Amino acid sequence: MSRNPSVRHWARPADRLLFAPTRDRYGVRLALVFGNHAPSGQCPYYAAGTCRHCDIGAGEGTTFTSELNRQRLAWFQEYYRQVLPKVVHLVLYNSGSLLNPTETPVDLLDEVLAWARSLPALRIVSLETRENTVTEFSARRVVDVLGRNRMVRVILGVETSDDHLREELLAKHMPRVAVKRAVEAIGSVAAALGAERIGATFNILVGGPGTTVRTAVDDTLTTAHFALQSGRDANISVDLNLHPYYRSIRGQSHFPAQPRCSPQTVVMVVSALAKEVIPLFPTAALFIGTDDEGHDRDLVPLGWPAITVRAAFEKFNKSQDPSVLGCLAETGRAVF
């Protein structure tokens, strides 16, 4: 933890919120989690009882202020001081929507982006937000603050393009037309400033509620095609974050019979994407996420050690080569 005694307790992230530096197709990748300014520190959608499959929107149990988040940024600078000069891809989270000024004030986000601009190797900043906060104005502002020679990637947590699964089962309240409107807004900024300045990333929930081992692959392929075609229609690049389903408190409550997604399902999904989708959209990068921010309720690993699975996924994230996942094909019920 920080050696600075002036940093208040809530400014220091819990261990579960400290993402280890890793690599993706672009280079060294680091994710930072800031506190949410909404009441109780909760994502408004989580507070309203939607987003039924995860607990991330619960936040950190307190309403943050700009000063607390400034202290957290200072803490991050000290804690990650050795890796920050090497970071190419910075990912920003706040347990909700970074483009919602109720959850992250505009001036604070500008300060974080201005600091990011000082990182010597930085080329990409990804930030997660809900589709209804993405407008041409909000997207262009972050691009302008980040400056030239760097790209903003707006992360949209669509999870699945299946309207029944997304809207009724997961209760995302994220209609397809709203997602397309957000992508079109990003496209308008790209048209004005250049496609190298802004793009999108879609989160896809693999093996989530309402799917089975047999249907998870088709659901992911369909969702990936929807995401990538939406980007093509708007003339922007789109990447995909694949998140294998794990059971959180909220997920267990709403979907008690839904099992976690196995590594074997992920291998099948990635292999199918490589064969059937990526050839149609060759610039798209895939990233398999394994961090659960402490919300995974299956606390006892089953099958192969988690480190084996993580290592294989990290190799894939860097190489984009599905063959590196071959060691997971017969691992039984390994967890992440």
N, C-alpha and C positions, 0 to 999 in steps of 0.2 A: 504494500500500500504506500501512499504518498508519505514522504518524510516531512511534508509541510504541515505543521500543527494548526495553521490558520484555516485549512480546508475543512469545512463543516462536514458532519457525518454523511448527510444525504448527497453531498457533492461527490463523494467517493462511490464509484459503482461497485455493486456486489460482485463477487468472483464470477458468478454465473453470467454477468454482463460483459465480461472481459473476453473479447474474441481474440484467439491466437492469430497472428499474421499467417497468411497462407498465400497460395499462388493461384491465379486463374490464367486464362489465355493471354491476358495483357501484361502480367507481371505480378509483383508483390501486391497483395490485396489485404486491406485492413478495414474492419468494421468497427464503428464507434456508436455507442448507445447513449443518447442524451435523455434527460428527464422530460416528462410531458407536463405542460402548463395548464391543461384542462383540470376541472375539479377532481380532486383525489388522485390526480396524475393518471387518469384513465382515458383511453381512447373513447370518444363519444359513442362510437358504434358498440364497443364492448360494454360501456355503461348502460346502453339501451337494450342489452341482451342479445345482440346479433353477433355475427362471426362466431358461430357455435363450436368450431372445431379446435380453438386454441385459447391459451390464457395470456398471450403476450400483451394484449390490449389492457390487461389489468395494471400495467405500469409497475411502479416501484413502491406504491403505497403512500405516496405523498404528492401534493401539488408543488411543482417546481417553480422557481423564479428565475429570471435572467441571471441574477447574481450567482445562484447555485450552479447554473449551467456554465457560467463563465469560469467558476472554480473547477468544475468538472473538466472543462477544456484544458485548463492549466494542469490539472492532474494527469490527463491523458498525455500532454506534452512531456511531462516528466517520466511517466511510466513507460511510454513507447519511444523514448528519445533515441534509442539506437536503431530502431526500424524506420522511423518516420522519414529520414532522408532517402529511403529506398522505395517508399510506397508509390506505386503507379496508379492503383485503383483504390479510392477511399469510398467506403459505403457508410451512409449515415442513417441512423434510426432514432425514433423517439417513442416507441411503443404505439405509434399511431400514424398521423399524417404530418410530415414536416412542412407541407405547403399550407396547412391550416393555421392561420395566425393565432387562433385560440389555443392551439397546442404548442406552437413554437412561434414566438413573436418575430415579425419580419426583420427587425433590426438585429436580433440575436442570430438568426439564420445568416444574415449578411456578414456578421462578425465571424461566424464559423467558416463561411466560404472564403472570406478574405484571408483568414489564417491558412486555409487549405491551399490557397493560391501561392503561399510562400514555400510550399513543399517542393523541393527541386526536381524530383522525378515524377511528380503528379501529372497524369494525363486524363484521368476520368474520375468524376465524383458522381456516385449513384445515391439517390435519396428516395426513401419510401413515402408514399402518400396515397390518399384515396383519390379515385378518379374525379370526384366532384370538386376537388381543389385545384385541378389542373386546368388552367385557362391560358390563353395566349399571353396575357399579361404576367401571370405568376411564373410561367415557365421562362419567359424572356428575361424577367428580372434576375433569376438565378444564373442564367447563362451570362448575362452582362456582368454580374458581380464576379463570377468565376474568371472571366476574361478569356482572351484568345489562347489558342493552342491547347485548350482543355475541353473535354466534353462532359456535359451533364447527361446522366441517364436517369429518367424518371421511372421508379419501380412501382408497378401496379399489381396488387395482390388479387388477381382475378381468380386464382386457384383452379377453376374449371370453366370451360366454355359451355358446358351442359347447363341449360337454363334451369332445369328442375333441380339438379344437384346444387347449383350455386345459389339460386334464389329461394328455393323452398326448403331444402335440407340444411344447407349451411347458413341460410338466412343472411346472405352477404348484403342484400339491398344494393346490388351493383348491376343494374340492367345493362344489357349488351349495348344499347344505344348510347348510354353514358360513357362506357369504355371507349367506344369508337369516337365520341366527341372529344375525349381527352387526348386520344392519339392524333386526331385531326388538329387540335390546338398545338401539340408538339410539332406536327408537320408544318404548321404555319410559321413557327419560329425557325424551323430548319430551312424553310424556303427563304426567309428573310436574312438569316445569318450564316447559313451553310449547314449541310447535313452532317458535317464533321463536328458541329458544336453541340448537338443535342440528339438524343435517341431515347428509346424506352427499353425497359426490361419487364417481362411478365413473370410473376411467381406462379408456379403450377404445383398443386398439391397432388403427389403421386400416391395412389392407393388410398385415397381419402374416403370419407363416409359416402356410402351409396355405391361404391365400386367393390369388385372382387378381384382376386388374382387374375381371373380371365378378362375382366373388363377394364382393369386399370391401364393396360397398355393402350387400348383403343381410346380411352378418355384422354390420356396424355397426348397421344398423336393428334387427336381432333383439336384439343386446346392449343397445342403448339402451332398447328396450321392456322387456326384462327388468329393467334397473336402475330405470327410472322406475316400473314397476308394483310392484316390490319396495318402493320408497319409499312409494307410494300405499297399499299394503297395511298398512304400518307407520305411516301418517299422518305422514310426514316429507317434507321437500322433498329432491329429488335433482338435482344438477347433473352435467354430463358433461364430462370432459376428453378431448379427442380427440388422440391421439398418432400422427402418421404414422410408419410403420415406417422405421427406418434400420438399416444393417448395422453392428453392433458386432463386437468380436473374437469374443465367444461366439456371436453370431448367425451370423456368417460360418462358424464352425466347424460348427454344427449344421444350418444352412440355407444352404449355399453357392449354391444356385440361386435363392433368394428375392430379388427385386429390391427396391429401396427404394420406398416409396410416393410416387407423383408428386403434384404439386399438383392436377393434373386429377382424380385419384381423390378427393382431399379435397374439391374443389368438388362433385363428384357426390354424395359422402356428405352434405355439409352441405345441399345442395339437397334431397336425398331426406328428410333428417331434418326440414327445415323444412316439407315438404309432408305427410309421412306420420306423423310421431311427435310433434313439438312441438305441433301443434294439439290433441293428446290430453292433453298435459301442459304447458300454457302457461307455468307458472312456472319451468320448467327453463331454466337458463343453459348455453350451450355455450362451451367455451374450447379453441381449437386451440393446442396446445403445440408450440414449435419449438426449445426448448433441449435440447441433447443432452449437456450436461456434459462435452464433449470426447470422447465415445465414438463419434461417427460416423466410420466408416472410409472413407467416400467423401470424401477430402480436397479433391479438385478439383471445383469447381462445374461443372455441365453445364447448358447452356441459359441461361435468364434469370438475372440476378444474384440472389443469395440475398436481397438487401435488398428486391427487388421483391416476393418471395413473403412475406417477414416483414411488410412494411408492409401488404399486403392482409389477411393473417391478423389482424394487430393491429386493423385497422379493423373486421373482423368481430367480434372478441372484444368490442369496445366497443359496437358498434351492434346486433349479432345480426341483421344484414341480409345475407342471402346474395348480394344483388346486388353488393356491394362486391368480391366475388371474381370478378366477370366478367372482369376483366383477365387472369386466369390461365387462362382456358379454352383458349387456344391457345399455351401457353408451351413446348410440347415437353417436354424432360426436365429442367426446372428443379428445383433442390434447395432445401432450406429454409435 
